[in-house]
Amino acid sequence: MKLVPVLLLSVAASILPLSSAAQTPHPITIEDRFRIQEVTDPQLTPDAKWVAYVVSTTSLKEDDSKDRIWMVPFSGGEAVALTAERVSSSHPRWSPDGKYLAFLSARDEGKTQIWLLNRSGGEAQRLTDTAQDVQDFAWAPDSSRICLILRDPSPEELEATKDKDKDQGKRDDEDAAAKSSKSKKSKAQKPWVIDRLQFKADEIGYLDHRRNHLYIFALDTKALTQITGGDYDDSQPAWSPDSKQLAFTSNRSSDPDRNYDNNIWTVAADNTDKGAHLVQVTTNPGEDHEAAWSPDGKWIAYVTQTEPKLMEYATKHLGVSPAGGGESKVLTRSFDRGVSDVRFSGDSQSIYFIADDDGTQNLARIPLAGGEVTRAIGGRLMLYGYSLAKSGEVAAQITTMDRPNEIFTQSASGGETTRVSHVNDSLMSQLRVAPGEYVHFKGKAGWPVSGYLYKPLDYKPGTKVATLLRPHGGPVWAYYAEYKEDVQLFAANGYAVLLPNPRGSSGYGQKHCQAIFADWGNKDYQDDMSMVDYAIEQGIADPDKLGVGGWCYGGISTDFIIAQTTRFKAAISGAGEALNTSLWGHDQYQKDYTTELGMPWEHHDLWDKLSPFYRVTKITTPTLFMGGAIDWNVPILGGEQMYQSLKALGRTTELVVYPDEYHEFKTPSHMKDRFERYLAWYAHYVKGNSAPPRPPKASVSGE
């Protein structure tokens, strides 16, 4: 079939050249950081001749970001824009028959819906018209239906749907009256009524009993049928090869808020009883998720954590079960590395997955019968996602230490990958990049530790320089071989940057990961400080010019670090915590707290031991606290408590709260402000610059 793009907006490399004249490369600036475009979500056409992907562009002027879908030939060539520039479009998925590209977009100030592009030509057409946002979808193999993930609609959403069915003229009159009434007095918001144990989630807020369920949308009749229901959340739908069943993830225990018992279930695609008759495929009491059906229909592969009492500290393995239920097998137990994003090979004999290993993420595979894990795409790189054709071709999203994410392809025969997107080439040709090194050193008692070390631009061997320690978030996460804009920005401003993967980090085996279970700020602190000592021993770090800072668990680690040592001249703690008991019932982690620490009234000694709050009198480091005002992941309460305590003690401190921000910031101007404050705080207190410890034009409450 000949492909005719809908919008003839194709531009080589997916972006317009920034300048026709050659420019001398320069150190990255904060403004450059927002010129970098994020490339994600590669999706191969069924014939493996094209790759669709998403490009995210940020505008500081408009203080907004937009997603746009592009495609490029599998072997490389000119990229073609498939969706409009001024509206966000994401989650591209080709129909198995190759005729359509479906994607998600919220247009005309409406809900997020599925839109459809016909590869024969024409503009995108809205396919669904649901009362609520479409959260996810998956094509049936026969291309006749699509499975949607929808959250039960709110009363307001149902009312809005009824309004849409009214006469347009009448609705216009009502809108005018409503606006007039609103101008007089805004209608009071209804109270939240809470009766769930798990009643908060970041980016959602208070939780009620509206749940996510599977729906089937028929392309020919536009009929929408709900096929799962109940007081449970259902997610990650995967169709059987014959288009008759769906596998999905759900915790259907007596009270899902109290445990991690997600399992893989199957449901008939044509059922009309909202899932009253399901087949439970897995029975592991830990988390089973990300189901993938084998092309021959016999097996379901999935990600499994077999030790629920260790929560996220337990290694995520690759499991496989008969599709109809039965004895399951764990294929990667001896591999002992994290597994995600599982897919079967076209012949059903191998399973692909992303392996979290030694500061990298590689594309790995293992025989269905078990055996040796091999690398389909390996090396010191970070592979975030991939698409696998039935014929064996691969398209992958890959970043390295010197380059942001781009799309790479690999032929069915394997071998070297080919970079087929060039989204950031023009910009990167203008930027100087600080090379990173993957280093190894010994922690306390000889424990092996690794991490990434970046030297400042124009570093001269033997020179001792100002150095920043940046503990990572998680705690179960790691630093990887990827391009990091914040690191490059620090290096461009004359800092060496240390990114340790201490005990508690993923990618080094379960023993390494679970070492900090119920013991935060101890062994990880020792390993973080060991990297500082390593950098000093190498003659790189100036021991009199050290700074520390991080976000999430990186902020928590920062609080633990400055409470145990005075070696750092400055600290920045973002989205950290202080008094753990005060977060009980305030953040989203009630299940994790009770599993790891026990009930606070029964184990208050442990809760207090792991609270940086009780060590504040030992903190003398000038510390900047930051956070989002509506973050329910790690609420700003922790930063407020630490700030209040240090201020009461007469220490040098400052608190910055960003309005309308969750844990992950969305507003470009707020992200820019964070970077400016990072540089100003460290420059003043680490380097001793006379400039104020805040960016130009910044103000302090009360000034």
C-alpha angles and dihedrals in degrees: 000000000000112000117226112186117230096222116035093215098120116153127176111256090012093267139072115254111264093218137358092216123077113254130203108247113253136191113275117266130200089257090053090055089064092048090063110101120215115230116200149150106039113201123187121215112242090256090049092233098116138033124211118201142164126251117197117203126191125208118197089188093057092031090225144099129226133198121214131183120230135171135206134187114270091241093046133261140121115357119226127210111228101181135044121275101228099054128058117247125174147152098059115197126178119221110246090242089057096236101110145034114211122195142164123256138155106214134173090019090295135127123291106273139171113265125194132216118196109217089215089068143272135100126301115276126206108246104183132041106188127164090236135041118282103237100186141345142192131200121236111240090244090054092229098107142028127212113223130197109218131171115227105270121253121236088254092054092049091049091050089053091053090051090055089061094055125099110282094230093050090048092052090054091049091049091053091049091047092052091050091050092046091053088060098046133346116237112252117249115246118250121257112246111205127197103144126099090223100049105154138057130172114255090017105054120199115020127222130175096283104122139190115254142173121259130182119223117197113212095207100049099022087228117156118207126184110223103176130042146151134096091309136096116241122195148152100049118202122185124224113241092252092053091237101107141031128213116208144166122254142150103222098168121129091271115011091189090070103053148026096241100138111158139180114255134177129216133184111257092222098048119124101190096086093249101312089144110049133158116226107217100180130035102184109136089222127070119301115178147139098061119201123187121220113240090241090056095235103105143040119205121198146160114267137187108198099187108061093174088067093051113189091354089073116091115257106233135191112254131184130195136177107269092239093050130267140117113354129210131212107217102184104045094117091043089062096192131119117272129202142157100031123197134171123235116245092259093050091235100106137039123216123207142160110259121209101212136156098335094318141085114221134177106250136176138198132190115262088239090055129249136116122011111226132186119246089179113013141159138087096319142105116246108191101176144349145191121220123202121213087242091057104258117139134207115190141183106229135174129182133194092268101039138045122238118304135164119263129185133205127196123240090258091060123224127116122006124235122218106228102172123066101181098142100029096107093050096042090053086063096049131078113224125211108224117233129216129209105224136185128209141156124265126201114319089012097293108165113242132178136192147149122273123195123190121208121263112274091020114175115212112251093025117125112221140183107279135201124207110207113190112202129240127250104050081229100052133079146212112266141195094273140120109268118192095198092053092049090049092053091047090049088056094054103268131129108222127212120202108181126188098209128178107302092048122120124237099053102078134278095279090059092045101047094045090098097045104141088349107089121169095021118080092017089052090052092051094045090053091046089062090052089052090048092053090049092049089051089057093244107103121064104223089210094054107052128142132181135196147141147158131253107347084001087062091045089050089050090056091049092047098051089046090059103038140028094205094108123082094200140012136194117197114190122188092348131151135234119177108029096199090059089060092055103108091006105076133037100262106087092123093049093046095053093044095049104028106017125229111331094230091052099041103027092140091063093043090052094044089058094047115101087202093080092056098053095110088066094055116100099150114114101250134193115202122201140175150140118275094226099036109137092173096068104354123217086246089089093055091045092053094048092046093047091050096048091044090051089052091052095247126147108265144137135195126211119188119189116212120234094004126135124200091287108049119233104181114087094208090055092049090049090050090053092054091047091052092047092056095042095048095047094042092054101042104026101036095028095233114170093228115108117271091248132063122267114280091018116133136202122227107266097026 
